[in-house]
């Protein structure tokens, strides 16, 4: 079953902790695996109250909590049964900075489902640099866009395709527009930086097949 519990990100809500414990009991949960920092905290408290195996996660290359909340979360990571990460940088942060035991940190990269019948697409006219993610400063898409003139100097016909949505879309589109002038394009059909916006699973698979 899928249940939704709205969790406060700024402070521990004991009512929500009790609601989570009730859900875990009712569903006969055998293991708790949390995602993102706020849910890690709630999951840790609930799982330990029920003596359930617990896996926390780090979906970043660093922790973003600060102050006492950061100290508490670091302690929870060290005392979880396992921690999953989706990048080598995240793993190194937990092992070297947070001091989580190496054998409890497990790298599970992000995956993209591949359909049974991949779409049949015409080959790209040149190399394609594909980027997928939230359009936020942390993802540094602007650096990729700004690097395209150098990429195309080495690989004529190369283009950049960005799949994602986020608060920096307008800013990135402005950089993209400036990049068109820098690249000296003579044909809009050969767009070196196309921004797809948000896509569903099927569209994402098609993007990966280009």
N, C-alpha and C positions, 0 to 999 in steps of 0.2 A: 504493500500500500504506500501511497505518497501522501504525506501530511505536511502542512505548512504551519510553522510556528515563527512568528515575527520576533526577531531577536534585537535587542538594543545593542548598538555597537559601542556606545560610550560608557555604559555601566552595566554590571551584572544584575539582571532582573530575576529575583528569586522565584517569582510566579512562573516565569518562563522555564526556569530550571525544573520546577515541580511538574510543569506540563510536559517537558521533555522526558522526565523520568517516567511519568504515567504512560506516555506513548511507547517507550521502550519496553515497559512491562507488558502492556496490552498486546503488543505485536510479537512478544516472545523473542526479542532481538538477541542474537548470539554474539555479535561483535559491533562495536561502534567505530565508524571511520568518519572523521570530520574534515571539512574543507574551509579554508579561509580562517583568518585569525580570530574573529569574534566567535564563530561557531566552534572553533577549537576549544575555547574557554568553557562554553556551555557543555560541550560533549565530554570534556575532561571531568567536570564536576558530576554530571549525570552518570557517566560510565563508572566512575570510582564509587559512587553511592550504591550502584547495583553490582559492583564487583565483576564488571564485564571487561573483556579484552578491549583495548583501546588503541586506535591508530589515528594520529594527528597528521596534518599535512602542511606543507609550505608551498604555496603556488606563486612563488616569487623568488627573487634572488636575495632577499633580505626581509627582515621583520619591519613593519611600519608602526607598531605600537611604540609609545614612549613612556617614560617615567615608571611608576609602580606597575602599570599594566604590562609593560615590556618585561620587567623583572619576573612578574608572575607567570607570563606566558613562556618565557625561557625555562623556568623551573618545570612547567608542565611538559614541555618538549622533552626535557631530560628524563622525566618520569613516566612518559608514555611507553606502551609496549612496543610500538613501532611508529615511524614517521615516514610518510611518502613525500617525495619531491618530484617536480617535473623538469628539473634542470640540474646540470652538474654544478653550476654556480650556487644554487640553493643548497645542494648537498654539502658543498664546502663551507658555506656559511654556518650551517647547523653543526657540523663536526668541529670546525676550527674556532668559531666565534661563540656559539651557544653551548658547545661542549656536550653535544649529544653523542652517545656511544656509536662508533662507526657501524657496528653490526645491526643497529636498530634503524638506520636511515636507508631507505630503499628508493632508488631512482626509477620512476615510472613516467617516461616521456609522454607528452600529449600525442594523441593518435587521431588519424582521419579515417573514417570508414571508407573502404573501397567497394564500390558496387560490384555485383556479380557480372554485370555487363557494362564495362566502362564506356563512356560516350566516345563515339568515333569522331575525332576532330582533325581538321587539317593541320599539318605541322606548322609550328610558329615560324615566321619568316626570319627570325633571329633568336639569340638567347633571351630567355625570360627570367627576370628576377622576381620571384613571388614572395610577398609578405602578407601574413595573416595575423590580425590581432586588434586589440582595442586602440583607437586613435587617441592615445594619451602621450604625454611627454616622456614617460618612462620607456615607452616602446621605441622612441627615437626614429620614427619614420622619416622625420625631416632630414636626418643625416643620410638616409638611403636616397631620398629624392635629390639632395644636393650633391651626392656622389655620382649621379647618373651621367653627367658630362664626361667624367673621367672613364666611367665604364664604357660609354659609347665610343670614346676615342680609341679604346683598346679593342672593343667588340662592336663594330658598326652594325646597326640594326637592332641592338639590344634594347629591351624595353622593360619597364617596371610595372607590375600590377599589384595593387594593394587591395586587400579584402578586409573590411572592418568598418566600424562606426564608432564615433566618440566625439568628445568636446573639441578636439583639435582639427576636425574635418575642414572647417573654413580656413584655418591657418595653413594647413597642408595644401589645400587647393590653390592658395595664393602662391606658395612656394612652387607648386607644380606649374602654374601659369608663367611664373618668371623663368622656370627651367625650360619651357618651350622656346623662349627667346634665346636663352643661352645655348640651346642645342641646335639652333638654326634650322628647325624643322620646315620642310617645304610641303608637307602633306599631312593633314590632320589624321589621316587613316593610320599613320604610323606614329601613334601617340606613345611617347616613352614612359609616361606615368599615368596609368589609368586607375581610378579609384572606384572600386565596385560597390562600396557601402556594405551594409549588413546582408548576409546571405544565409540560406538554409542549408541543411546537410547535403542535399542533392547538388545544389549549386557549388558547394565547397568541393565536392568530389570532382565536378566538371572542371573547376579551376585547377585542381591538382593534376588533371590529365592534360592540361594545355602544354 
